Every structure is written in C-alpha cells, then in structure tokens.
Amino acid sequence: MWLQKNSVFLLLALILFSLLQVLTGAAAFELKKSYIVYLGSHEHGEAATDADFDRVTQAHHDFLGSYLGSYEKAQEAMIYSYTRHINGFAAMLRNEEAAEIAKHPKVVSVFLNKGRKLHTTRTWEFMLMEKQSGVISPASVFNKARFGEHTIIGNLDTGVWPESPSFRDEGIGPIPSRWKGSCDGGSPDFHCNKKLIGARYFNKGYAAIAGPSVLKNGTLNTVRDYEGHGSHTLSTLGGNFVPGANVFGFGNGTAEGGSPKARVASYKVCWPRIDDGECFDADIMAAFDMAIHDGVDILSLSLGSDPADYFEDGLAIAAFHAFGKGITVVCSAGNSGPKKGSVSNVAPWLFTVAASTLDREFDSVVELENGKNFTGASLATAMPQKKFYPLINSLDAKLANATDGDAILCKIGTIDPEKVKGKILVCSRGETARVEKSFVAMEAGAVGMILCNDEASGNEIIADPHFLPASQLTYEDGLQVFAYLNSSKNPMGYIAPPETKFHVKPAPFVAAFSSRGPNKITPEILKPDITAPGVNIIAAYSEAVSPTEMPYDKRRVPFITMSGTSMSCPHVAGIAGLLKTLHPEWSPSAIKSAIMTTARTRDNKGEPMLDGKDFKETTRYAYGSGHVRPNRAMDPGLVYDTTIEDNLNFLCVLGYNQTQIMAFSGARHHECPDAMSILDFNYPTITVPMLYGSVNVTRRLTNVGSPGTYFARLHTPSGLSISVTPKVLKFESVGEEKSFKVAMEVTKPGPSIGDAVLTWSDGKHYVRTPITVGGIKGRVIRF
C-alpha cells in the first residue's frame, strides 16, 4: 500500500514537472510582436551629421540590449531607429519585454505597431479659383500665391507613378537649395525631376506584420505606385497642369493640383492590405522623421485608424514633431460615416478634412417602361441599342446554392447566367466593391446593371468605370425600381449613356461615407476641422493597375475618378501649400485658422449644407467649420495662432505627467500650468460637449492683415445666451495679439446640439468662429 501511494505521488509530481516545463517553454517561445518605443525628441541642430545619427542608433541598441541580454540581440530585434527628430525605435518584442521597457523613467510610451487604412479638374473652378473657361483671375489665390511655387509638399501614401504627365517639370525652376531629400525610388527605371524632387519607401513595419518573406516581392521595394491611390492624392495636392485630362472621355479639361507649381515628394508607407491594415505606424513614424529632415513644408496623409490615446498614436506623435518644425500636417477624416463618433486623426495639431461633393456629376439616366426616369451616376459605356431590355432582380437570378443575402449583393458565384443573359441585372450596394458587382453581371451575360444604394449610402452616388453599361441610383430611387420589379410581370428598362453635367444643385453636400464627430478622444476639440471636394475627383493614376483595381480588368488609364476623404485631404494640403508660398512666415496653426475661419456652411442654393445620407440639414460634426474657400483664406484678417506651448498645456490638462511632457517637448523646458480649462485651448472653433448652467471660454486672435477695428457679432440658437467681452478689438500692427472671453449660459435646457457663430469683422474681413454645444442642462457647475 505504501509503495502504491508513493507511486501515485511520484506520477503526479512528474506530470506537474512536465506541465511546468511546457508552460515555461511556452513563455520562452512566446510570439514576438512589433512594438514602438517612444522616447521623445531629438534636438541635434542644423549641423547634425550621419555620425550623430549613427550614435543615436547605437544608443538605442544599447538601451534595448539591456533588456534583451545583448547588443547583438538588440540589433536583430530592431526594425527602425528613429534618429533625426523623433527619438525612439521599433522592435520585435515579447509582451513582458515591452511591459518592462515601458517602466523605464525615460520612456514616454510603448505601443503596438498598429495598422491604418487608406481613406479611399473641376474642383478648383467650383471653389472659385478659376473660371469655367479655365482662365485664372489675377485676384485668384492661384495667381497671388504663384501656384505654390517654392513650397515643398510631401505625401505619405502608396507611392507615385513618376511617368504621369501630372509630375512633368515643364515650367518648373531649379530645386530649392534647402531641400535635403533624395530620390530613392528603389529601381533603375524610377526617376525624379524638378517637380517630383523626392522619393523614399518604408516597409519594415509592414514586413514585421506580414512576415519578412514578403519583401522578396519586387513591388514592395520601390516607391513606384502599384495601387493608384498615392498617384491620385499626390497629383491632387500638387500636380502640374495637364490639358485634355479625362476619364474615358468624361470630364474633359485641364487637370492641376492645388499647388501646381509646388515641388512634391512621395513617401511610400502603404502596401497591399493584410488583416491589420496597409499602412503601419512604424513605417509612418520613420517617414515623418525623414520628411522633417528633408525639408518639407506641408505633409498630406490620406489614411487613418480608430483614434487612440495621443501617446499611443504613432501618427499623432510624429505629427507633433512636424508641427514643432513649422510643418502643416493635413489628414483625412475617414470613410466610416455617417456613424457618429467615427472621425479619425483627431489630435488638435492635425488638420482633419471631411469630404463633400462638387457641382459636377456624371449622369446616367435609368428609364423604366412605365415612364419613370431616375438620374444615376456612371462612367460606363453605352448600351448596345437604344431600346428597352428586360430587367431582373438579382434575388430572382440567384443560383440554387447561393444565399438570398449574397445574391441580393451580386457577390461572385451567386448569379445564374441562364436567368440573366440579355437582361439588365438589378443589384444592391454593400459589402463587395461596386465595380465587382458589374463584373459579376458581365460574367453572367447581362447587358447592363442598375446598382441601388443601401439606406446607409442614401443619396451618395459614385461614378465608377463599370465593366458594362451601368448606373448607380440613390436609396429612394432604388426602392422605386424594386417596387416596379415586384409589381410588373414583364419589367423593362434602359440605361442612357453617361453625360457630364455642371452647375448641379445642391452642392456641396457632405458625403454619406465621410466620418463624423464628435471627437472620441477629446470631445472639446471639434473634428473634422473642414470639408473639401472628395466625390468623383479626377486625378492621376498608376498605369500598373486597372481602373477597377481588379486583376481581370486589363484596361489602363492615366487619369481616374476616386471618392473618399482621401481625395478631400490633398485638396486642403494643396491650398495650404498656396498659403505657405504667399505667407512663408505663417505657422501651421495660422494656415489652419485662415482656412477654417473663412469657410462657408451654405451650398450653391444659399441653403444650409445637407447630409448626403438623407438630404437633411447636417451639423458641424459632419463638416467642422464648413466648406473651404481658398480665395478668402489668403487674407483672413485675424487668426487663432496656437504655439507648441499651447499644445503642451493641452496635454497637461489631459493628465499627462511632467516627465512625459518634458520628453515630448525635447530640449524645450515646459512646466504645466497650475490651473487651466481645456475649453480655453486656442482653437479656431469652440466646443462644449455638455453645458451645465454656464461657462466662460477664452480665446486669442492675432492680426495678420492691415490695421483695423473688429466688432463682434453673434448668431445664437434658442436655449443659449452668449455674450462676448470685449465686443471691440482694435489692431494697430501685424502680429499684435488680443484676447476675448465668451460667456455662455443655459436659458432653456434640452438635449439637442446648439450651433452658434461668433463673427469678428472690420467691414472687409469676416473671421467666423463656430460654437458647438453638444447638449444643454440646467444645473450650474463651476469651471
């Protein structure tokens, strides 16, 4: 019995020992992840050399080696060493290693290498920068700012197609002597010139997620654009003049960017999408570090992700360093609308852009045999004959093994060719690409396709280069088409060939896809900041990819239409380039303020701007300060100028400690104020997420124009009482600064959003400051 008991005991001990070995072994071989270790700022000075940068990398290896056990292990683990302006590194680490490093007193933050997604001619005329004939007025900001001459704009995206006519250097002078960048295209056939003056690619952060073997693919070791997105955005912000630009013959005219004489540089940070995204923070931070060093004036990023804590957001961290060097950073707001709180890129030092429409459309009319006509959008070819064809609902055309839900959306492998051949297939928008649905229709033998919006897309219709005659209809029009299909025994229809229409009304309206506020990280900062054209935008494209981006599409085009906040962002970046040329002394905040305080909130009918989802009046959480007006922005009169110290105080109020603030600010000594309200942050908008009783808000205005006396005027909604002190501001010189207070008090409690406007005017300039109150309550709380 004794032996038997001990045998059992020994057996249990062996099992426990084996289990312990397995567990400790599992810990030893825990999967490593790519992390970013952020240490703050570098202050090298202008005389820094490569040797100085090498010493930083050695210091990073030493630091990491103290945690991993050796210098050699640190070298093997490190992905990037940020050596120029951003102090930190990216490395492959286990979770517990990252946690230990985060405890070091000199470490500001440690966070995962997060993935982000891309926010995927007539424009400048619509914004009154040129006339319909293409003639540019001497009073236009185009002429006043010499088309952005001498300004350098960088673009972080999918690269560039350097042979595009938008990047030719005819009429461009010598490269500015201050430029420190280079043309590292990655292949012998990639060439820069006096227009496209710089090119670099950053792929190590992507490879850390996708696996190092992906870098064996030659397309991942070059700045050449194999997706088209980067070429489109880069040409929108700074493309040269290209007469006769069109897409399949539609929208013919001269294509040019916002700063057509500016120099541009491409920083490729976005790659073929994997589960976590396509543009990764480790690469984005490396590109920022180099772009700041190279000498850009403006940076444009048409990409983003869900907002995060500012010290765990690689883009926000990098952009803060750019802001400190006088670089304006413009970002897209995101394409997750109309969902509330979906806006990305929300840091106050970022310029965040929503998307709205132009007054140009590519109309394609759907005619039904019952006499009803519906105007849709398309860039497709004409039908074989001008006659009525049989219509069929995709649900009625499904294969036996397909689900109803997939067939309604015309997914691949769901449509029966025997039911569709010779007919117009009616599909619903959602889940799969719009052009993929037209491919499904073509493969099934349809002669055309009608694409009906879902409820979320509402009135937002996109002109796409479909594979067969097609037209996309609004949600309400689509419902009528389905009603006709369900009520007719022999439904018939016809799709008219597309036509380019101008002076469409109403325009602009906010695109349904454009992400909305409020700002989830800091609700007191209104985001997005501004809206600009982002629907059916014609710009340069990559000739390495088809207009539908599908492998079975063999067409190639030099220009294409795209829609998204990806397209609106470079419009504002181009305008910022013009202002930088016209006012080289202006700070990023001054440029941003000039654009925001001169924006317009009414459409071309003189009515309040509408929401593309339902054509009802929209709010500031959709468009920020309003729609950009470049000609007004070049002479705003007054600006809300925000300094580095203002932004550091902003971080202090949010609760970041003194050690973090000091590391973030670099050599600059900064102490957090004893008391400050976040509502007093000197932003061009005033936002009170919830007003209890009353509150006072302070702002500062700086004169950037001629001497003048400005008078305050208020437009106040019911339920609020607002006053301004003082009511008059007198400026006698450029750079003079004046403060004022806005007092708000609840007069009628309620849950609705209140939009007020404070306008300062000297009779020539109108400095508009939106005031947004998320909700108003009766209880008084002291601030």
N, C-alpha and C positions, 0 to 999 in steps of 0.2 A: 504493500500500500504506500509506504514512504517513497519507494522508488517511482511508483506510478505518479504520485503527486509532484515529485520533483521533475519528472519528465515533462509533465504538463507545464510546469513553471518555466523550464528551460525552453520549451517550444514557444510559449508566449513571449519570452524575452527575445528569442531570435526573431520572431515576427515583428516585435516593436523596434528592434535594432534595424531590421531591414527597411521598415517603413520610414524610420528616421533618416536612413541613408538616402532613400528615394526622395524624401522631402528636401533634405539639404542639397541633394544633387540637382533637384528641380530649381532650387533657388539659385544655385551656381550657374545654371544654364538658362536663367530667365531671359526671355526675349528682350533684346535691346530696342529702344525707340529713339527717334531723333528728337533731341531737345535743343532749345536755345537758352543759353546762359547770358543774361544781360547784366553788364557791369557799369553802365553809364556812358559817359562821354570821353572822347579824346580831345585834347587841346594842343595839337602839335605846332600850330603856327604855320605860316606860309613857307618857311624854309625846310619843312619836313622832307626827308629823303626816303628812298626804298630801305635803307639801312634802319631807319627809325621804325618803319612798318614791320620789318623783319624782327626787330627786338620785341614789338608788341606780340607777334605770333609766338615767339619763344616764351614770353611771359605767360601767355595763355596755355602753352603746353606744360610749363612748369606748374601752373595752378591746377590744371586738370590732372596732371601726373600725380600730384599729392593725394588725390582721391582714388586714382585707378591703380596706383602702385609703382608706376614708372613713367619716365618721359616718353619711352617708345610706345607704351600702351596709349598714352595721350595722343601721340601723333597718328596712331592707327584709328582712334575713335573720332578724331576731329573732322568735321565736314567743312566748316568755314571758320576762319579767324577774321573778325571784323576789326580792321586796323587803322582806318583813316579818321572817321568822325564818330561812328558808333563803336563803343567798346563792349566787346562780348565775343561769343563764339557759338557755333552749332556743333553738336557732337552726338554720337550714338551712346546712350547711357541706359542702365537699368533704372527702374523706378526708385529703388532705395539710394542709388548713387545720386540721382537728380535731387532727391529729398535732402540728402546730406549737404550737397553743394548749396542748396537754397538757404541753408542755415548760416552760411558764411556772412559776416557783417558787411563785406564789400560787394556782395551780390544783391542787385536790385530785385531781380525776379528770374525764375526758371519756368519755362513753359514749353509745351509740345510744339513741334514744327507742324503747325496747322495748315490745312489746305484751304484755298479760296477758289471761287469760281468766276469765270468771265461773265460780265453782265451784258451777255448778248441779248448840192448845187444851187437848189432853190433856197436853201437855208438862209443865206446871207441877205438875199433880197427881202425875204419875209421879215427879217429883223432890221430892215431899212438901211442896210449898209451899202446896197447898190440898187439901181433901178432895174425894171423888168428887162430893159434892153441890154443890160449888162454894164451900162455906163455907171461909173462911180463918182458920186458928187464930191466936189472939193471939201465939203463940210463933213463928209463921212469919216468915221474913225479909221477906216481903211487908209485913206489918204493922210489924215492927220498923223497917224502913227507909222506912216511909211511901210504899211503892210507887215509890220512886225520885224522890220529889218534890224539885224544885230542881236535880237533876242534868241536864246537857245532853249528849246523845249525838248525835254526827254519824255519817253513813253515806255512804261513797263507793261508788256503785253506778250503776244505770241511771235514777235519779231516783225520783219518787214520784207516785202518783195522789192528789192532795190532797183529792179529794171522798170518799175512802174513809172509812167510819164509824170505822175504827181511828185516824184522825187528827182526830176531832172534839175540841173543847176543853171539853166539859161537865165540870164538877168540877175544872177546872184554874185555878190562881190567876194573878196577873199575871206577865208575862215577867220573869225575873231582871234586875235593873238592870245586872249585869256583862256582859250579852250585847251584843256589838258587831256581830253579824252583820246581814244584811238579807235581804229576800225578793226575789231577782232571778230570778223564775220564767221570764222570757222571753216571756210572753204575757199579755194583759189578763185572761184568764179564770183565771189561776193565782193563788191566794190562800193566804196563810199565816194562822195564828191563834195562840192562846196555847199550843197543843200543838205544831204544826208551825211553829217560830219562825224557821226559816231555810231558804233555798234558793238555790243557785248552780249554774251549769253551766260546764264546762271542756272545750272541744272543739278547741282549736287544735293540740294534739299529734296528735289523731286526723286532723284535716284535712291535717296535714303528710304523713301517710302515704297517706290515701285520695285526696288532691287537694282543693284549696280549693273546687272546684265543688260538693262535697257539702254545703257549708254553705248552699246555696240551698234545700235541703230544710228546710222549717219545723220538722219534728220534731227537727232537730239543733240548734236554737237555743232550747231550752226545757228546764226541769227536769222537765217532765211525762214520766211513765214510759210508754213505748210498748212495753215488753217484759215488765213484770210482776215481774221479779226484784228490783228495788230496792224496790218497794212491799211485797213479801213479807218481805224482810230487815228493812226499817225497822219494819214492824209487829211482827215477831217480837221485836225488841230493845226497842221502846218503845211499841207500840200501846195505845190506851185500851181500856177494857172494852167489848165488843160482844156482848150476849146473842144467842143464836139463830144464831150463825155456823155454817155447814155448807157442804159441797160436794156439790151435787146431792142434798141431804137426808141425807148421811152425815156422821158425826162431829159431830152437833149439840151445841152447848154454847156457853159464853161464851169468846170469843177475847180474849186480852190478851197484851201483850208482857211481857218480863222486868222492865221498869221502867215499868209502865203510867201512872204519873203524871210520868214524866220528860219534859223538853222534847226534841224531836228536830229535827234539821236534815239536809237532803238535799243532798249534793254530787254532782252528776251527772258522772261521768268515763267511763262505759261507753256505747258506741254500737254500731250494727249491725256484726256481725263482718266483718272482712276477713281476708286471709291471715295477717297478722301478729298478730292478736288483736282485742280490742274495747275494752280499757282501756289507755291508753298512759302511760308513765312521766312524760312532760312534763306531761300533764293531772293525773296523780295528785299530783305534787310541787306543782303550782300549787294544787290543792285543799287539800293539807296546810297549805301556807303560809297560806292564808286561814282554814282551820278553827282553826289555832292562834291566829291573830289574833282570830277571832270569839269565842273563849272556851269551846270545847267541853271536857268533862271526859273523855269516852270517844270513841274512834273505832273504827268497825267496818268491815272490808273483806273482803267475800266474793269475793275474786279473787286471782289469783296467776299465777306462771310458774315455769319451771325456776329453781332457785336459782343465784345468781351471786355473785361477789366482792362483799363488802359495800359497797365504794366504787364499784361499778358497778351497784348495785341501787337504783334511784330510790325504791322503796317503803321499803327498809331505811334509806336516808339520811334520808328525810322523817320516818319514824317515830322515828328517833333524836332529831330536833329536838323532836318532840312529847313524847317521854319526858322530855327535859330541862325541859319546861314542865309536868310533872306529869300528862300525858295518857296514859291507858292505851290502847294500840293492840291491838285483837283482830283476828286474821286467820284465814281458813280454811286448812286443811292441804292441800287439793287433792283431786281426784277421780280420781287415777291409780292407785289401789290395785287389786289387792293387791300390785302391784310393789314390791319392796324399794327403798329409797332414793328414792322418788318424792315425798316430802314437800316442800312449798314453804313460803316465808315462815319461814326458819329462823334469822333473827337473834335473839340472846338477849333483846333488848329488845322483841320481838314476843311476843304471847300467841297460840299456834298451836293451832287446835282441830280435832280429828278428828270423825268422825260415827259415831253408833251408833243403835240402834233404840229405840222406845218399847214399852210393853206394850199398845199398841193396834194392831189390824190391821183392814184392810177385806177380809174373807174372801170369796172367790168359789170355790165348790167345783166341780171338774170331775168329772162322773160318767161312767164308761165302762160300756158294756152288759155287760162281763164281770164287773161287780160291784166294780171298784176305784174308789176315790174319792181325789182329790188336792185339797188346800186351796191355792188360789192367792190372788192379790190383784187387786182391780179397783175402779174407780168407775164402771163402765159400767151400761147399762140391762139390764133382764131380757130373756130370750129370748121370742119371740112366743108360744110354747106350752111347757108343761112336758111335754116328751117327748124321746125320743132322736132326734138328727139324724145324718145321715151325716157321717163325718169324712174329711178328705183331707189328706195330706201336701203341703206347698207344692211339694216337688220333683216330685210326681206331677201337680201342677196347672200346671206351667210352660208358657209359650208356647214355640213351636218355636224362636224366635230368641233365647230367653233362656238364659243360662248356668246351670248347676246351682248354682254358688255364690251367684249373685244371687237365684235362685228360693227357695233354702233360707231366705234372709233376708227374703223377701217384699218385695223392692225394687219401686219403681214401674216398671210396664211389663214385669213378669215373669210375671204370673199370668193364666191363661186363664179368662175368665168362663164359658165353656161347660162347663168341668170343675168349677167351684166353686159355681155358682148353687145356693142352697138347702142348702149344706153348711157345716160348721164347718171353717175352714181352720187348719191347724197350722203355725205359723211358728217360726223360731229367732231368738233375740236376737242383736244385733250390728250394728255399722256405722251403720244408719239408726235414726231415733227409734222408740221403742216404739209411740207413737201413730200414727206414719206407717204402720206395718205394718197397724194396724187400719183405716186409711183405704184402703189397698190392698185389704184383704179386703172392705170395704164396697163399694168401686167395682166389684169383681169379682162382686158379688152374693151373697157369703157371708152366712150368718145369724149367724155368730159366729166368734171367733178364739181359739185357745189359743196363747199365747206361751211357748215353752220357753227357759229360761235356757241360756246357754253355760257352759262349765266355769269360766271366769274369774269369772262372776257368782255361781256357786254357789247359796247359799241366800238371796241378796238378791232379794226380790221387791218391786216398787213398784206401788202402787195408782194407776193412771192413768185419766183421763176418756176412755176409748176411744170411737171412732165407732160401735161396735156392741157387742153383748154379747161380753165377752172376759174372760179370766183369765190371769194370768202365773204360771207354775209354776217351782219350783226345778229345778236341773240334774238331780238324781237322779229327780225325779218326771217330768220331761220325757223322760228316757230310757225310762221305763216306758210313756209314751204312744206314743213312736215304736216301741217293741217291739210294742205292741198293734196299731198300724197295719200293721206289717210281717208280723204273724202271722195277721191276720184278713182273710177275704175280703170282709166287709161291716162294717167298723168303725163303731160308733155311739157317740155321746156327747151329753152335756147340760152346759150351764154354768149353775149356780144363780145367782140374783141376789145381789149383794154384801150382806154384813151387817157391821156394826161390832162388833168383839169387843174386850173389855177384859181386863186382867189376864193377858195372854198370857205364856207362859213357854217358853223362857228370854228374858229381857230385862233389861238391854240386851245386845246383841252388836254387835261392830264391823261396820259396813257394808263389804261387799267392795270397794266403789268408793273407800273412804276411803284417802288416800295414807299410805304407811308410811315410817318411818325405815329405816336411820339417816340422820342429817343429813350430806349430802354435802359441805357447806362446812366445818363444824366438828363432827366426829363426837363430840367431848367434850360437846356440848350435846344432850341428848335432845329430839327432836322427833318427833311432835307433843307438846304440853305436857299436853293434857287431851282428853277426849272428851265430847260432849253430843249430845242428840237431833238427828238430821239426816235421818230417813227418814219419808216421808209426813207432813210437817208442814203443818198447816192455818194459813194466814195470809192477809193482804190481798193483793189482786191488782189489776192495771190493767184497767179496762173498755175500754181501747183495743185490746186484743188478746184472742184466743180462748184458752180453757184449754189448747189444744194448741199455741198459737203458730203455727198454720198458717193461711194466708190463706183457704183454702176452708172453714174452720170458723167459722161465724157466731155461735156461742154466746158469751155474755158472762156472767161471774160475779164477784161481789165478793170471794170467797174461793176459794182453790185449795190443793191439796196440792203440795208440791215436796220433792225429796230432794237431798241433797248436803252437803258441808261448808259450802256457802253458807248452809245452814239452821242448822247447829250453831253456827257462828261468832256470829250475833246472839243466840243463847241465852246464851252466855257474856258477850257485851257487855252484855246486859240485866242479868245477875247482877252484873257489875262496876259497873253503874250503881247498883244497890241498895247495894252495899258502899260506894260513894263517898258516897251520901247518909248512910249510917249512920256512916261513919268518914271525914269530909271531909279529915282530916289524913293519911290513908294515902297512900303513894306508889304509883305503878303497880306496882312490884315487890312491895309489901306486899299489894296486892289480888290479884295473880297468885299469890303464895305461899299466901295464905289459901285460894284455890280449889284449888290443886294439892295442898297437904298434907292437905286434908280429904277428898280424893276417895276413891272406892270402886272396887275391882277385881273385885268379885263381882257376879253377876246376882241376879235375884229368886228364884232357887232356892238361893242361897247357894253356888253353884259359881263357879270362876274364869270370867271373861268369855271368850266364844267368838269365833271369827272367822266372819263371815258367809259366807265363801267355802266352807268345808268343815265348819263346826261343830266344829272342834277348838280346843283352848285356844290363845288368842292371846298376844302378847307386848307388852311396853311400847313397842316400836317401832310398834305399832298404836294404842295408847290413851294413851301417856305416863304421867301419874300416876294415871289412872283416870277414872271417870265422875264428873262434877261433882255435889256435894251442897251446894246453896245454904244450907240452914239451918245446916249445920256451918261453912261458910265465914265466917259473920258473927261467929264467936267462935273463931278458930283457936288462941288462946293465944300462940303464937310465930310469927314469920315470918322468912323469909330476905329481908332488905331489901338491894337492890342499888342503888348510887348511880351517878351519872354517872361518877365517878372509877373505879368498878369496871368500867364498860363501856369507858372509855378504856384502862384497863390491859389489858382483854381484847383490844382492838385492837392494843395494843403487843406483846403476846405473839404475835399472829398475824403480826407483822413489818411493820406499817405504820410509816413513819418519823415522826420528831418533828415535822416540818413539816406533814405530813398531819393528825396528831393535834391540833396546835395550831389549825389551820384548822377542823377538825371541832368542836372544843370552844369556838370563839368567843373571847370575852374571858377565859374561864377559863384560867388558867395551869396547865398539866399537864405533868409530866415523867414519862416512862416509868420504871418501876422497874428496878433493875439485874438483878434475878432474880425470876421468878415462873413458877409452873406453871399452865397453862391449866386443870388439874384443880381448882385452888383457886378458880376463879371462883365467887362465892357464889350458885349456882343452887339452886332447890328440889329438884333431882334430882342424883344423882352418876352419871356415865357414864364408864367406862374402855373405850375401843374395843377394846383388846387389852392384857391384863395379862401382863407378863413378870416372873415371880417375885414381887415385892412393890412396894407403893406406899403412900404416905401422902397423904391428902387433908384439907384444912382447910375448915371452914365456920363462919359466924357466924349466930347466932339473936338476934332482937330481941323483947323482950316487948311484946305489945300488949294483954295482959289483966291480970288481977289478980295480985298476988304469988304465987309458987308455986315448988315444988321439983320439977324434972323428972328422971325416971330414964330411962336409955337401955335399949331392948330391941331385940334383933337377930333377924331371921329370915334364915338364911344357907343357900344351896344347897350341895350336895356339891361338893367340888373347891376350895372357898374357905374361908379362915379370916379372919374380920373381927373387929376389936376397936375400941372407942371410948374415947377419953381426953379429958376425964374422963367418968365414967359418970353423974355427977350434975351438974345445972346449977340453981343457985338464983337466982331473980329476985326482987328486992325492990321494983321500981318499973317503971312503964310507960316504954318507951324504952330500958331497960337492955339491954346487948348482951353476949353471951358467945360465946366461940369453943370449938370442939372439933375433934379430929382423928379420922379414920377410917383405920385401918391394914388393908390387905388383902394377903393372901399366898396364893399358889397352893399347894394341898395335893395336887391331882390334876389334872394338865394335861389339857385337852380342848378341842375346837373349839366346843362348844355355848355358847349365851348363858346367863349366870347372872344370875338376878334375886334380889336380896336387898332387905330392907326394914329401915330403921332407924326406930324409933318413939320419940319423946320424949313422956312422959306424966306429968302431975301428978295423975292419977286422974280428972280432968274433961276435959282436952283431950288429943287424940292427934295429934301432929304427925308425919306419915308422910313419910319421905324415901326414895324408891326408889333402889336402887343397881343399875345395869345394867352388866354386864361382857360385852363382845362376844365374847371368847374368852380362854382362859387357857393360858399357856405356862409351861414350867418354868424358862427362863433368867432370871436376875436382871439387871435394868438399873437403874442409879441414876437417880433423878429429882432 
